[in-house]
Amino acid sequence: MAIEVKRAGAPQAEPGFFVAYDDLGVDNRFVVSAGGEDNPAKGGVKLRTLLRQSTRFVNS
């Protein structure tokens, strides 16, 4: 699992994130932000709110 945490209003994964998860062979890719909604993003990345992502870790 690869996670990039953003504080921006319109979060997106940076180019280095894509390079890193390709090098590591990671299947699950997330960009976590403070607000907004959960959405898919380019390159198979999922945009998640901080609350939803933290709840996911607690419940797993």
GROMACS elastic network, one bead per residue, 0.5 to 0.9 nm:
[ bonds ]
;  ai    aj funct       b0    kb
    1    21     6  0.84829   500
    1    26     6  0.57655   500
    1    27     6  0.64204   500
    1    29     6  0.59146   500
    1    30     6  0.78114   500
    2    17     6  0.82146   500
    2    20     6  0.85856   500
    2    21     6  0.65772   500
    2    26     6  0.65851   500
    2    27     6  0.80833   500
    2    28     6  0.62716   500
    2    30     6  0.62024   500
    2    31     6  0.84432   500
    3    17     6  0.85987   500
    3    28     6  0.85112   500
    3    29     6  0.61102   500
    3    31     6  0.56905   500
    3    32     6  0.69662   500
    4    12     6  0.88969   500
    4    13     6  0.69576   500
    4    14     6  0.86511   500
    4    17     6  0.73468   500
    4    29     6  0.83764   500
    4    30     6  0.64073   500
    4    32     6  0.61902   500
    4    33     6  0.87210   500
    5    11     6  0.86853   500
    5    13     6  0.89528   500
    5    30     6  0.84399   500
    5    31     6  0.57601   500
    5    33     6  0.59948   500
    5    34     6  0.87010   500
    5    50     6  0.85432   500
    6     9     6  0.85351   500
    6    10     6  0.88762   500
    6    11     6  0.59562   500
    6    12     6  0.77969   500
    6    13     6  0.85552   500
    6    31     6  0.69408   500
    6    32     6  0.60521   500
    6    34     6  0.74615   500
    7    10     6  0.85768   500
    7    11     6  0.71844   500
    7    32     6  0.84423   500
    7    33     6  0.56458   500
    7    34     6  0.61234   500
    7    35     6  0.85153   500
    8    11     6  0.52683   500
    8    12     6  0.85139   500
    8    33     6  0.72601   500
    8    34     6  0.81861   500
    9    33     6  0.80518   500
    9    34     6  0.83343   500
    9    35     6  0.75137   500
    9    36     6  0.76801   500
   10    33     6  0.87154   500
   10    36     6  0.83080   500
   11    31     6  0.72898   500
   11    32     6  0.80172   500
   11    33     6  0.66679   500
   11    47     6  0.78101   500
   12    31     6  0.67877   500
   12    41     6  0.76907   500
   12    42     6  0.87169   500
   12    45     6  0.88943   500
   12    47     6  0.78579   500
   13    16     6  0.81323   500
   13    17     6  0.61252   500
   13    18     6  0.74207   500
   13    30     6  0.84703   500
   13    31     6  0.63900   500
   13    41     6  0.86538   500
   13    42     6  0.86539   500
   13    45     6  0.78128   500
   14    17     6  0.54294   500
   14    18     6  0.70947   500
   15    18     6  0.53774   500
   15    19     6  0.65416   500
   15    20     6  0.88187   500
   16    19     6  0.50153   500
   16    20     6  0.60518   500
   16    21     6  0.86704   500
   17    20     6  0.51528   500
   17    21     6  0.62735   500
   17    22     6  0.85595   500
   18    21     6  0.54565   500
   18    22     6  0.61497   500
   18    23     6  0.85915   500
   18    43     6  0.78857   500
   19    22     6  0.52576   500
   19    23     6  0.61484   500
   19    24     6  0.86650   500
   20    23     6  0.51245   500
   20    24     6  0.61444   500
   20    25     6  0.84689   500
   20    26     6  0.86631   500
   21    25     6  0.57503   500
   21    26     6  0.51770   500
   21    27     6  0.80234   500
   21    28     6  0.89825   500
   21    29     6  0.77660   500
   22    25     6  0.51329   500
   22    26     6  0.67128   500
   23    26     6  0.80998   500
   26    29     6  0.72102   500
   27    44     6  0.88555   500
   28    44     6  0.81741   500
   28    45     6  0.75982   500
   28    46     6  0.83448   500
   29    43     6  0.88830   500
   29    44     6  0.68764   500
   29    46     6  0.62304   500
   29    47     6  0.87993   500
   30    44     6  0.87252   500
   30    45     6  0.53534   500
   30    47     6  0.58165   500
   30    48     6  0.67802   500
   30    53     6  0.88951   500
   31    41     6  0.89247   500
   31    45     6  0.69092   500
   31    46     6  0.62281   500
   31    48     6  0.61635   500
   31    49     6  0.84288   500
   32    35     6  0.88378   500
   32    46     6  0.84253   500
   32    47     6  0.60027   500
   32    49     6  0.55008   500
   32    50     6  0.55643   500
   32    52     6  0.89582   500
   32    53     6  0.71222   500
   33    36     6  0.75287   500
   33    47     6  0.75406   500
   33    48     6  0.63950   500
   33    49     6  0.50425   500
   33    50     6  0.54805   500
   33    51     6  0.89060   500
   34    48     6  0.86950   500
   34    49     6  0.56834   500
   34    50     6  0.52610   500
   34    51     6  0.77166   500
   35    48     6  0.85168   500
   35    49     6  0.55207   500
   35    50     6  0.71693   500
   35    51     6  0.84931   500
   36    48     6  0.82272   500
   36    49     6  0.64927   500
   37    47     6  0.75953   500
   37    48     6  0.67273   500
   37    49     6  0.62760   500
   38    46     6  0.72888   500
   38    47     6  0.52312   500
   38    49     6  0.61508   500
   38    52     6  0.82499   500
   39    45     6  0.88982   500
   39    46     6  0.59861   500
   39    47     6  0.50292   500
   39    48     6  0.68199   500
   40    43     6  0.89825   500
   40    44     6  0.70588   500
   40    45     6  0.61476   500
   40    47     6  0.57952   500
   40    48     6  0.86767   500
   41    44     6  0.63292   500
   41    45     6  0.51167   500
   41    46     6  0.56082   500
   41    47     6  0.64157   500
   42    45     6  0.59822   500
   42    46     6  0.83235   500
   43    46     6  0.89391   500
   48    51     6  0.82112   500
   48    52     6  0.64473   500
   48    53     6  0.61548   500
   49    52     6  0.53266   500
   49    53     6  0.62373   500
   49    54     6  0.85886   500
   50    53     6  0.52338   500
   50    54     6  0.60190   500
   50    55     6  0.84803   500
   51    54     6  0.53050   500
   51    55     6  0.61296   500
   51    56     6  0.86105   500
   52    55     6  0.51538   500
   52    56     6  0.62128   500
   52    57     6  0.89320   500
   53    56     6  0.50277   500
   53    57     6  0.65670   500
   53    58     6  0.89080   500
   54    57     6  0.52178   500
   54    58     6  0.63953   500
   54    59     6  0.87533   500
   55    58     6  0.51229   500
   55    59     6  0.61538   500
   55    60     6  0.86501   500
   56    59     6  0.52934   500
   56    60     6  0.62554   500
   57    60     6  0.53344   500
